[in-house]
C-alpha cells in the first residue's frame, strides 16, 4: 500500500483516491520534496485545480498537510466554511486554528505561539485577514509550506464587487512567501480562469489541473413559473428531501421559508443567511447536516464547501448571476453520488433583471444563463458546459433529453382562455376576483359568478395570482383593460 492510500485510510477513512485527487496531491508532495530533490525541481511550483463539486477538493490539501513539514494556510471566502473544515482537520488528528476578525489579543497570541512552535498544522482564514499588516508580518517569519485558496472563482467575482481584499492577494503573497500556492474551484469559465491567473499568478508559472465539471448524477430541469411561491408550494410536497432552496437575498430566504412553513404546516423548513448570528448559523448548520427531511432556504452563504452529502434536491428560487454560480450551487445536490435533482424556477421578470446593468461583462454572463433557461431544445448539460468550454458526457438526465420539458406554466393557458372569453372586459382586479371566486361588487354587478371557470383558482392566494397576472402582462401574453406598457414594467389596477 502506498503512502497516499495508507494516509487517506488511516486519517480520513477513505480507501480510494480518485485519479485527479492523486495527481493534485502528488504534485503538492513532489514540490514539498517528499519524493526527492530531482522531483522537487521538476514539480509545478503552483497549481490551479478545477474539480467538480463533490470530487473531494478538501482532501487534496488536507492529506498533504498530514505529511509535510511547516504550516498549511487555507483561505476561505466564508466563515461557515472555516468552521466546517476545522472539524475535519481535527478529526484527521491534526492541529488546526481559525484566524478571523473579532478575536481577543489573548486568542491571537496563543494562535501565533502555536504556529511559531510548529504545533499548528493548518491555519484557516480569509482574504481580509491575510492582507492585514500585522498578519503578514507574523506569517513572514514562519515556514509556510502551502497556501491554499479555496473557492478561487470568488476572488475575481467578489473582489470586483464587495470583497476588494480578494484583489489584494496577488500583491501580498510575495511577502508571505509560501513555498507553493494552489487555487481550487469547482467551476471557472475561461474568463474567470484568466482573471485568477492575473490576480494570483502574475509573472508566476502554474500548472492547470482540470477535470470535467459535469455531474452525471444530477437531473437538471427548468420550470417556467408565473408565481414563484405558488409553484414552490406545489413543488415541495413532490420532491425528495433533504432539499436546498437558493434565494437571491436575505429577505427572500426569510419570506420563502416562513411562507412555506405556514402554507405547508411544516416545521422542517428554515432559512439561513450571513446576517444571522454565528451561534444561530452554527445551530442551523448542525440541524441541517443531521436532518433527513430538512429544507433550507439560503443565500450563497450556505453552499461552498458545506459537506452535506445527501441533499437530494436543489431549487433555485431565482436565477443566479452566472453559470459558474449556478453549477456551484446546484452541485450541492448529490455529493454522495446518488441520483438527485436541480430545479431552476424561471420567471418572466428574470429576463428584465440585468437590462440596465452598466457592467457589460456581468450583463453578458447573466444573459448566457438566461439563454440556458429559455432554451427548450438543447440538452441542459450541453448548454451549461459549452459556456465553460467543457465537454458534456452522454446525457440521459435532464428534462430536454428525457422529453419532459415544461415550456410554460400550466396556469398560463387557463388565464389566457379566460381573458379571451371575456374579450378584454376584465381589469387585473376583476380577473383576479373571477379566478379566485370572490363575490366583489364588480363580479356581482356583471353576474360573472354564473360563468364557467369562476373560482377555478380559489386555492391560490391573491398575492400569488396578482404576480402571475403581472408576469403575463409583462410578457404581453394577455392584454387587459387596465394594462399600460411601460418598457418592461406594467402599471395595473389593483
C-alpha positions in Angstrom: 0.0 0.0 0.0 1.4 3.4 -1.0 1.7 6.3 1.5 -1.2 8.2 0.0 -3.7 5.4 0.2 -2.4 4.5 3.7 -2.8 8.1 4.9 -6.2 8.5 3.4 -7.4 5.3 5.0 -5.9 6.0 8.4 -6.6 9.7 8.7 -9.8 10.2 6.7 -11.4 6.8 6.4 -11.2 6.9 2.6 -10.0 3.7 0.9 -9.7 5.1 -2.7 -8.4 8.3 -4.2 -9.8 9.5 -7.5 -7.2 9.9 -10.2 -7.4 13.7 -10.2 -7.1 13.7 -6.4 -4.0 11.6 -6.6 -2.5 13.8 -9.3 -3.0 17.1 -7.3 -1.8 15.6 -4.1 1.3 14.1 -5.7 2.2 17.4 -7.3 2.0 19.1 -3.9 4.1 16.5 -2.2 6.6 16.5 -5.1 7.1 20.2 -4.7 7.4 19.8 -1.0 10.4 17.5 -1.5 8.9 14.2 -0.3 9.9 12.4 -3.4 13.5 13.7 -3.6 15.3 16.7 -4.9 15.0 15.9 -8.5 11.3 15.5 -8.3 11.0 18.7 -6.3 12.8 20.7 -9.0 10.6 19.3 -11.8 7.2 19.7 -9.9 5.0 22.6 -10.7 5.5 25.5 -8.2 1.9 26.4 -8.2 -1.4 24.9 -9.3 -5.0 25.9 -10.3 -7.3 23.0 -9.7 -10.7 22.7 -11.2 -12.6 19.7 -9.8 -16.4 19.3 -9.9 -18.3 19.7 -6.7 -18.2 16.5 -4.7 -14.9 15.4 -6.2 -13.1 15.8 -2.9 -11.1 19.0 -3.2 -10.6 19.3 0.6 -8.7 16.0 0.7 -6.3 17.4 -1.9 -4.9 19.9 0.6 -5.7 18.2 3.9 -3.9 14.9 3.1 -0.6 16.7 2.1 -0.8 18.7 5.3 -0.5 15.5 7.3 2.8 14.6 5.5 4.5 18.0 5.0 6.6 20.0 7.4 5.6 23.6 8.0 2.3 25.3 8.1 -0.6 25.0 5.6 -2.7 28.1 5.3 -6.2 27.8 3.7 -8.1 30.9 2.8 -11.8 30.6 2.5 -14.3 33.2 1.3 -16.9 32.3 4.0 -16.7 31.9 7.8 -19.0 28.9 7.7 -16.5 27.0 5.5 -13.8 27.5 8.1 -15.8 26.0 11.0 -16.8 23.0 8.8 -13.2 22.4 7.7 -11.7 22.8 11.2 -13.9 19.9 12.3 -12.5 17.8 9.5 -8.9 18.8 10.3 -9.3 17.8 13.9 -11.0 14.5 13.0 -7.9 13.7 10.9 -5.7 14.1 14.0 -4.2 17.5 13.0 -4.0 20.7 15.0 -5.9 23.5 13.3 -6.9 27.0 14.2 -9.2 29.7 12.7 -7.9 33.3 12.3 -10.8 35.7 12.0 -11.9 39.1 12.9 -13.1 39.8 16.5 -10.5 37.6 18.2 -9.1 38.9 21.5 -5.4 39.7 21.9 -5.0 36.6 24.1 -6.6 34.3 21.5 -4.3 35.8 18.8 -1.2 35.4 20.9 -2.0 31.8 21.6 -2.5 31.1 17.9 0.8 32.7 16.9 2.6 30.9 19.7 1.4 27.5 18.4 2.3 28.5 14.8 5.8 29.5 15.8 6.4 26.4 17.8 5.3 24.1 15.0 2.3 22.7 16.8 -0.1 24.1 14.3 -0.6 22.1 11.1 -3.3 24.2 9.4 -4.4 27.8 9.7 -7.8 28.6 8.3 -8.6 32.2 7.5 -10.0 34.6 4.9 -8.6 37.2 2.4 -9.4 40.2 4.7 -7.2 38.7 7.5 -4.4 37.8 5.1 -3.9 41.3 3.9 -3.6 42.9 7.4 -0.1 44.2 8.0 0.1 42.5 11.4 -0.8 39.1 10.0 1.6 39.5 7.0 4.4 40.3 9.4 3.7 37.2 11.6 3.4 34.9 8.6 6.6 36.2 7.0 8.5 34.7 10.0 7.0 31.2 9.6 7.7 28.3 7.3 4.6 28.2 5.1 4.8 25.0 3.1 1.5 25.5 1.3 -1.0 28.3 0.7 -4.4 27.2 -0.4 -7.1 29.5 -1.9 -10.4 27.6 -1.8 -13.4 28.6 -4.0 -11.0 30.7 -6.1 -13.7 31.7 -8.5 -14.9 34.1 -5.8 -11.6 36.0 -5.9 -12.3 37.9 -9.1 -16.1 37.7 -8.8 -16.4 39.1 -5.3 -13.2 41.1 -5.4 -14.6 43.3 -8.2 -17.8 44.0 -6.3 -17.9 43.7 -2.5 -14.7 42.0 -1.3 -11.8 44.2 -2.5 -9.4 42.3 -0.2 -9.5 39.4 -2.7 -7.9 41.6 -5.4 -5.0 42.4 -3.0 -3.9 38.8 -2.6 -1.5 38.7 -5.5 0.2 41.8 -4.2 0.8 40.5 -0.6 1.6 36.8 -1.4 5.3 37.5 -2.1 5.6 39.0 1.5 4.1 35.8 3.0 6.4 33.7 0.7 4.6 30.4 0.7 6.6 27.5 -0.9 3.7 26.7 -3.2 0.2 28.0 -3.9 -2.8 26.0 -5.0 -6.1 27.6 -6.0 -9.1 25.3 -6.0 -12.6 25.8 -7.6 -15.4 23.7 -9.0 -16.3 26.0 -11.8 -14.5 28.6 -13.9 -15.1 29.9 -17.4 -12.1 30.9 -19.5 -12.8 34.5 -18.5 -12.7 33.7 -14.7 -9.7 31.4 -15.1 -7.8 34.3 -16.9 -8.7 36.6 -14.0 -7.5 34.2 -11.4 -4.2 33.9 -13.3 -3.8 37.7 -13.5 -4.6 38.3 -9.8 -2.8 35.4 -8.2 -0.1 34.3 -10.5 1.1 37.4 -12.4 4.6 36.5 -13.6 4.5 33.0 -11.9 4.3 29.6 -13.6 1.5 27.4 -12.6 0.0 24.0 -13.5 -3.6 23.7 -14.5 -5.4 20.5 -13.4 -8.8 20.4 -14.9 -11.5 17.8 -14.7 -14.8 17.8 -16.5 -17.2 19.8 -14.2 -20.2 17.6 -15.3 -22.0 15.8 -12.5 -23.8 13.0 -14.2 -25.9 12.1 -11.1 -27.8 15.4 -11.2 -31.0 15.7 -13.2 -31.3 19.3 -14.5 -34.6 20.8 -15.2 -36.0 24.3 -15.8 -39.6 25.1 -14.8 -41.2 28.3 -16.2 -43.3 29.8 -13.4 -45.6 32.8 -13.2 -45.8 32.8 -9.4 -42.6 31.6 -7.7 -44.2 31.0 -4.3 -47.3 29.2 -5.7 -45.1 27.0 -7.9 -42.7 26.3 -5.0 -45.7 25.5 -2.7 -46.9 22.9 -5.1 -43.5 21.5 -5.9 -42.2 20.9 -2.3 -44.6 18.0 -1.4 -43.4 16.2 -4.6 -39.6 16.5 -4.2 -37.1 14.3 -2.4 -35.6 15.6 0.8 -33.3 17.0 2.2 -33.6 20.0 -0.1 -31.9 23.3 -0.5 -33.6 26.4 -1.9 -31.2 29.1 -3.2 -32.6 32.7 -2.9 -31.1 35.9 -4.1 -31.3 37.9 -0.8 -31.6 37.6 2.9 -35.1 38.9 2.9 -36.1 36.4 0.3 -34.8 33.4 2.2 -36.8 34.5 5.3 -40.0 35.1 3.3 -39.6 31.9 1.4 -39.1 29.7 4.5 -41.8 31.4 6.5 -44.4 31.3 3.7 -43.7 27.6 3.1 -43.8 26.7 6.7 -47.2 28.4 7.1 -48.7 27.1 3.8 -47.5 23.5 4.2 -47.6 23.4 8.0 -44.1 22.1 8.0 -41.6 22.9 10.8 -38.8 21.3 8.9 -38.3 24.3 6.7 -35.8 27.0 7.9 -33.7 29.8 6.5 -30.0 30.6 6.5 -28.0 33.7 5.6 -24.9 35.7 6.6 -27.0 38.2 8.6 -27.7 35.6 11.3 -25.6 35.4 14.4 -22.7 32.9 14.3 -24.3 30.9 17.0 -27.6 30.6 15.1 -25.8 29.8 11.8 -23.8 27.0 13.6 -27.1 25.7 15.1 -28.7 25.7 11.7 -25.7 24.0 10.0 -25.8 21.2 12.6 -29.5 20.8 12.3 -29.4 20.6 8.5 -26.4 18.4 8.5 -28.1 15.8 10.7 -31.6 16.1 9.1 -33.0 13.7 6.5 -36.1 15.8 6.0 -34.9 19.4 6.3 -35.5 22.1 3.7 -33.2 25.1 4.0 -33.9 28.4 2.1 -30.5 30.0 1.8 -28.4 32.6 0.1 -25.0 31.7 -1.3 -23.7 32.0 2.3 -24.7 28.3 2.5 -23.2 26.2 -0.2 -19.5 26.4 -1.0 -17.6 23.7 0.9 -20.5 22.6 3.0 -20.2 18.9 3.2 -23.7 17.5 3.4 -23.6 14.6 1.1 -27.3 13.5 0.9 -29.0 16.6 -0.4 -31.5 15.2 -2.9 -32.9 18.4 -4.4 -31.6 21.9 -5.1 -34.1 24.5 -6.2 -33.2 27.9 -7.5 -35.9 30.3 -6.5 -34.4 33.0 -8.7 -31.7 32.9 -11.4 -28.2 33.3 -10.0 -25.9 35.8 -11.8 -23.6 33.4 -13.7 -23.3 29.9 -15.0 -20.4 29.3 -12.5 -22.7 30.3 -9.6 -25.5 28.0 -10.9 -23.2 25.0 -11.3 -21.6 25.6 -7.9 -24.9 25.9 -6.1 -26.7 23.1 -8.0 -23.7 21.0 -7.3 -24.7 20.9 -3.6 -27.1 18.1 -4.6 -25.9 14.5 -4.6 -22.4 14.8 -3.2 -22.9 11.2 -2.2 -23.1 10.5 -6.0 -26.7 9.2 -5.7 -29.4 10.5 -8.1 -30.6 14.0 -7.3 -32.4 17.0 -9.0 -31.5 20.6 -9.7 -34.6 22.6 -10.5 -34.4 26.2 -11.8 -37.6 28.3 -11.5 -37.7 30.7 -14.4 -40.0 33.8 -14.0 -40.7 36.4 -16.7 -39.1 39.2 -14.6 -35.8 37.3 -14.8 -35.4 38.4 -18.4 -35.5 42.1 -17.4 -33.3 41.9 -14.3 -30.0 42.9 -15.9 -31.2 45.0 -18.8 -29.8 48.2 -17.3 -26.6 46.8 -15.8 -23.8 49.2 -16.8 -21.2 46.4 -16.5 -21.2 44.8 -19.9 -19.2 41.8 -18.7 -21.6 40.9 -15.9 -24.6 41.5 -18.2 -23.2 39.2 -20.8 -22.5 36.4 -18.3 -26.1 36.7 -16.9 -27.5 36.6 -20.5 -25.7 33.3 -21.1 -27.6 31.8 -18.1 -30.8 33.4 -19.3 -30.4 31.8 -22.7 -29.9 28.4 -20.9 -33.1 28.9 -19.0 -35.1 29.8 -22.1 -33.8 27.1 -24.4 -36.2 24.2 -24.6 -34.4 22.3 -27.4 -30.8 21.9 -26.3 -29.6 19.4 -23.7 -29.2 21.2 -20.4 -25.7 19.7 -19.8 -24.6 20.7 -23.3 -25.8 24.3 -22.7 -24.1 24.7 -19.4 -20.8 23.0 -20.2 -20.4 24.7 -23.6 -20.3 28.0 -21.8 -17.4 26.7 -19.7 -15.7 25.2 -22.8 -16.1 21.7 -21.4 -17.4 18.6 -23.0 -20.6 17.0 -21.6 -20.9 13.3 -21.1 -23.8 11.5 -22.9 -26.9 12.8 -21.1 -30.0 11.0 -20.1 -30.7 13.1 -17.0 -32.2 16.4 -18.0 -35.7 17.4 -18.9 -34.8 18.0 -22.5 -33.1 14.6 -23.1 -36.0 12.9 -21.3 -38.6 14.8 -23.3 -40.0 16.2 -20.1 -39.6 19.9 -20.9 -42.2 22.2 -19.4 -42.5 25.1 -21.9 -44.9 27.2 -19.9 -46.5 27.4 -16.5 -49.6 25.2 -16.7 -51.9 28.0 -15.5 -50.9 30.3 -18.4 -53.4 28.7 -20.9 -56.2 28.8 -18.4 -55.8 32.6 -17.8 -55.4 33.3 -21.5 -58.6 31.5 -22.3 -60.4 33.3 -19.6 -59.2 36.7 -20.9 -60.1 35.8 -24.5 -63.6 34.6 -23.4 -64.4 37.9 -21.8 -62.9 39.9 -24.7 -60.9 42.5 -22.8 -63.7 43.4 -20.4 -61.6 42.4 -17.3 -59.3 44.7 -15.4 -56.5 42.9 -13.5 -58.5 43.2 -10.2 -61.7 41.8 -11.8 -59.7 39.0 -13.4 -58.2 38.1 -10.1 -61.6 38.2 -8.3 -63.1 35.9 -11.0 -60.4 33.3 -10.8 -60.3 33.4 -7.0 -64.1 33.1 -6.8 -64.6 36.4 -4.9 -68.0 37.9 -4.9 -66.9 41.5 -5.3 -69.3 44.2 -6.3 -68.0 44.2 -9.9 -68.3 40.4 -10.1 -71.9 40.6 -8.8 -72.8 43.5 -11.0 -71.7 41.7 -14.1 -73.1 38.3 -12.9 -69.7 36.8 -13.7 -70.2 34.3 -10.9 -72.5 32.5 -13.1 -69.9 31.9 -15.8 -67.9 28.7 -16.0 -64.4 29.0 -14.6 -65.5 31.2 -11.8 -63.3 30.3 -8.7 -61.1 27.8 -10.7 -58.1 29.1 -8.8 -59.8 29.6 -5.4 -57.0 27.7 -3.7 -54.5 30.4 -4.7 -53.5 33.4 -2.7 -54.4 36.8 -4.1 -50.7 37.8 -3.9 -49.6 34.8 -6.0 -52.3 35.4 -8.6 -51.5 39.1 -9.0 -47.9 38.2 -9.5 -49.0 35.7 -12.2 -51.2 38.3 -14.0 -48.3 40.9 -13.9 -46.0 38.3 -15.5 -48.4 37.6 -18.3 -48.9 41.3 -18.9 -45.2 42.0 -18.8 -44.6 39.4 -21.5 -47.6 40.6 -23.5 -49.3 37.2 -23.3 -52.5 38.8 -22.2 -54.0 42.2 -22.7 -56.3 43.7 -20.1 -58.4 46.8 -19.9 -56.1 48.4 -17.4 -52.8 47.4 -18.8 -50.3 50.1 -19.8 -47.0 49.0 -21.4 -44.0 50.9 -19.9 -40.6 49.5 -21.0 -40.7 46.2 -19.2 -43.0 47.3 -16.4 -46.8 47.2 -16.1 -49.0 49.7 -14.3 -52.2 47.9 -13.4 -55.2 48.5 -11.3 -55.1 46.5 -8.1 
